[in-house]
Amino acid sequence: MKPIVLVHGFWVTPRSWENWKAHYEAKGHQVIAPGYPGFEVEVEALNADPTPIVNVTVPQIIAHYEEAIRALPEPPIIIGHSAGGAFTQILLDHGYGAAGVAMNSAPTEGVRVVPLSQLKSTFPVLKSPANRHKAIPLTFEEWKYAFTNTFTEDEARALYERYAIPASGGILWGGVLANFQPGHQDTWVDYHNDNRAPLLFVSGSEDHIMPPVIQESNAKHYKSKTVTERREYEGYAHLLPAQKGWEQIADDVLEWALAHAR
């Protein structure tokens, strides 16, 4: 049984993978869902003191996951959501993982597509350069638009209360500026890397913050000979791992990853 590594995104913690972790463990897989450095505490603690969110950097996050992967008995399946999808791409580019799945993925460096719904979703952070030095939370209404726009009001609020934390303004601003600064930035990957493990992009058709057009553009940037594929699930919002029907998607992506694993 291949081990599985689940990589969370921004505005949430590894708790957002709780159902997937249990689902895959029930199938006999070893599953780890590490938090970013400093995110080992619970959601409530990070909301009370977001200092770890302000201080964390992308290189620290990547090094943290690489260390966790090296401790596994064999190269794992890496599944990342949102910013975790970008981190999954970086980990694969660095030679980690047997296969990867990037779900509703944030773009890596060089992907310049910026849909209006993404601008609206990230506006709470990007409205001020001063936010580069802060941890920025979402209000419930902002969360509902960006993460759970296809969920009922009660579902959206329950998930907001259980999962939502502030996000790093510095990392989000860094992602925006990456395409306008010289040299490789934190989210750079080698799109011509023939040694990279197979990669599947998964999109939710109704995702506001990372719409399918972003995944489509990101996938098209890859010019390597290794497998790069894309799937879209109709009716799914950004918080796809928690939306009704997630079990089928979890099974679909794992089946793909195991079939293509190196």
C-alpha positions in Angstrom: 0.0 0.0 0.0 1.5 3.3 -1.1 1.6 5.9 1.7 -0.3 9.1 1.1 0.7 12.7 2.0 -2.1 15.3 2.2 -1.1 18.9 1.9 -3.5 21.6 3.0 -3.9 25.1 1.6 -4.3 28.6 3.1 -7.1 29.7 5.4 -7.3 26.1 6.7 -5.2 23.6 8.6 -4.7 19.8 8.3 -8.1 19.4 10.0 -9.6 20.2 6.6 -8.3 16.7 5.5 -9.9 14.8 8.4 -12.5 12.9 6.3 -10.0 12.0 3.6 -7.4 10.8 6.1 -9.9 8.5 7.7 -11.2 7.4 4.3 -7.8 6.4 3.0 -6.7 4.8 6.3 -9.8 2.6 6.1 -8.4 1.3 2.8 -5.2 0.3 4.5 -3.0 3.3 3.5 -0.5 5.0 5.8 -1.7 8.6 5.7 0.0 11.7 7.0 -1.3 15.3 6.9 1.4 17.5 8.3 0.7 21.1 9.1 3.0 23.9 8.0 5.8 24.7 10.5 4.1 26.2 13.6 0.7 24.9 12.6 0.9 21.9 14.8 -1.6 23.5 17.2 -5.4 23.4 16.7 -7.5 25.8 14.6 -8.7 27.6 17.7 -5.1 28.3 18.9 -4.1 29.8 15.5 -7.1 32.0 15.5 -6.2 33.2 19.0 -2.5 33.7 18.1 -1.7 33.9 14.4 2.0 34.5 14.9 3.0 31.2 13.2 1.0 32.2 10.2 2.8 35.6 9.9 6.2 34.0 10.3 6.0 31.0 8.0 7.6 31.0 4.5 7.2 28.9 1.4 10.8 27.5 1.6 10.1 26.5 5.2 6.8 24.8 4.2 8.5 22.8 1.4 11.4 21.8 3.6 9.0 20.6 6.3 7.1 18.4 3.8 10.3 17.0 2.3 11.5 16.0 5.7 8.2 14.2 6.4 8.3 12.4 3.1 11.8 11.2 3.6 10.7 9.5 6.8 8.1 7.4 4.9 9.0 3.8 3.8 8.6 4.6 0.1 7.7 7.5 -2.2 4.1 8.5 -1.4 1.1 9.7 -3.3 1.0 13.5 -2.7 -2.4 15.2 -2.8 -2.5 18.9 -2.3 -5.5 21.3 -2.2 -5.4 25.1 -3.1 -2.0 26.4 -2.0 -1.2 22.8 -1.2 -1.6 22.0 -4.9 1.2 24.5 -5.7 3.3 23.0 -3.0 2.6 19.5 -4.4 3.9 20.7 -7.8 7.1 22.0 -6.1 7.6 18.7 -4.2 7.2 16.7 -7.3 9.6 19.0 -9.2 12.1 18.5 -6.3 12.0 14.7 -6.9 9.6 13.7 -4.1 6.5 11.5 -4.5 5.5 8.6 -6.8 2.6 10.7 -8.2 0.8 13.9 -7.3 -2.7 15.4 -7.4 -3.2 19.2 -7.3 -6.8 19.9 -6.4 -8.2 23.4 -7.1 -4.6 24.4 -7.2 -3.0 27.7 -6.7 -0.8 28.5 -9.7 3.0 28.1 -9.7 5.2 30.9 -11.0 4.6 31.9 -14.6 0.8 31.3 -14.6 -0.6 34.8 -15.2 -4.4 34.0 -15.5 -6.2 36.1 -13.0 -10.1 35.7 -13.2 -12.3 38.3 -11.6 -13.7 35.8 -9.1 -10.1 35.2 -7.9 -9.5 38.9 -7.5 -12.7 39.2 -5.4 -11.8 36.1 -3.3 -8.3 37.3 -2.5 -9.2 41.1 -2.1 -9.2 40.9 1.7 -5.5 40.3 1.5 -4.4 42.1 -1.7 -6.3 45.3 -1.0 -3.4 46.7 1.0 0.4 46.1 0.7 0.5 46.5 4.4 -1.1 43.1 4.7 2.2 41.6 3.6 3.2 41.6 7.2 0.0 40.3 8.7 -2.2 37.2 9.0 -5.5 38.0 7.3 -8.8 36.2 8.2 -11.9 36.0 6.1 -15.3 37.0 7.3 -18.0 34.4 7.0 -19.4 36.1 3.9 -15.9 36.2 2.3 -15.4 32.5 3.2 -18.7 31.6 1.7 -17.9 33.3 -1.6 -14.4 32.0 -1.9 -14.7 28.5 -0.4 -18.3 27.3 -0.1 -20.4 29.1 -2.6 -22.3 25.9 -3.6 -22.9 24.8 0.0 -26.0 25.5 2.1 -25.7 28.4 4.6 -25.6 25.9 7.5 -22.9 23.7 5.9 -20.8 26.8 5.0 -21.0 28.2 8.5 -20.2 24.9 10.2 -17.1 24.5 8.1 -16.1 28.1 8.6 -16.2 27.6 12.4 -14.4 24.2 12.2 -11.7 25.0 9.6 -11.1 28.7 9.0 -7.9 30.5 10.1 -6.1 33.6 8.8 -3.8 33.3 5.8 -0.3 34.7 5.4 -0.4 38.0 3.6 3.3 37.8 2.9 3.0 34.5 1.0 -0.1 35.6 -1.0 1.5 38.9 -2.0 4.7 37.0 -2.9 2.7 34.8 -5.2 1.3 37.8 -7.0 4.7 39.5 -7.3 6.5 36.3 -8.5 5.6 37.0 -12.1 7.0 40.5 -12.0 10.3 40.0 -10.2 13.6 38.8 -11.8 14.9 35.3 -11.1 13.1 32.3 -9.7 10.7 33.0 -6.8 9.4 30.7 -4.1 6.7 29.0 -6.3 9.0 28.3 -9.3 9.0 24.8 -10.9 10.8 23.5 -13.9 8.1 22.9 -16.4 10.5 20.9 -18.6 11.5 18.4 -15.8 11.2 15.0 -17.4 12.0 13.3 -14.1 9.0 14.7 -12.3 6.4 12.1 -11.1 3.0 12.1 -12.9 0.6 14.9 -12.0 -3.1 15.3 -12.1 -4.9 18.6 -11.9 -8.4 18.5 -10.4 -10.8 21.4 -10.7 -14.3 22.2 -9.3 -16.4 23.9 -12.0 -17.8 26.4 -9.5 -14.6 27.3 -7.7 -14.3 31.1 -7.3 -10.8 31.5 -5.8 -9.0 29.0 -8.1 -11.3 28.6 -11.1 -10.7 25.8 -13.6 -9.1 28.2 -16.1 -6.1 28.5 -13.6 -5.6 24.8 -13.5 -5.9 24.6 -17.3 -3.3 27.3 -17.8 -1.0 25.7 -15.1 -1.2 22.3 -16.8 -0.5 23.7 -20.2 2.8 25.2 -18.9 4.2 21.8 -18.4 6.3 20.8 -21.4 8.0 17.7 -19.9 7.5 14.2 -21.2 6.0 12.9 -18.0 2.3 12.5 -17.5 0.3 15.7 -16.8 -3.5 15.4 -16.9 -6.5 17.4 -15.9 -10.1 16.6 -14.7 -13.0 18.8 -13.8 -15.9 18.0 -11.5 -19.2 19.7 -12.2 -20.9 21.6 -9.4 -18.0 21.7 -7.0 -16.7 24.7 -5.1 -13.2 25.5 -3.8 -13.6 23.4 -0.6 -14.1 20.4 -2.8 -12.6 18.0 -0.1 -15.6 18.7 2.2 -18.4 18.9 -0.3 -21.1 16.2 -0.6 -19.8 13.5 -2.9 -16.1 14.0 -1.9 -15.8 10.2 -1.4 -16.1 9.5 -5.1 -13.5 12.1 -5.9 -11.2 10.8 -3.2 -11.4 7.3 -4.8 -11.1 8.7 -8.3 -7.9 10.6 -7.7 -6.3 7.8 -5.6 -7.1 5.3 -8.4 -5.5 7.6 -11.0 -2.4 8.2 -8.8 -1.9 4.5 -8.1 -2.3 3.6 -11.7 0.4 6.2 -12.7 2.7 6.0 -9.7 6.4 5.5 -10.4 
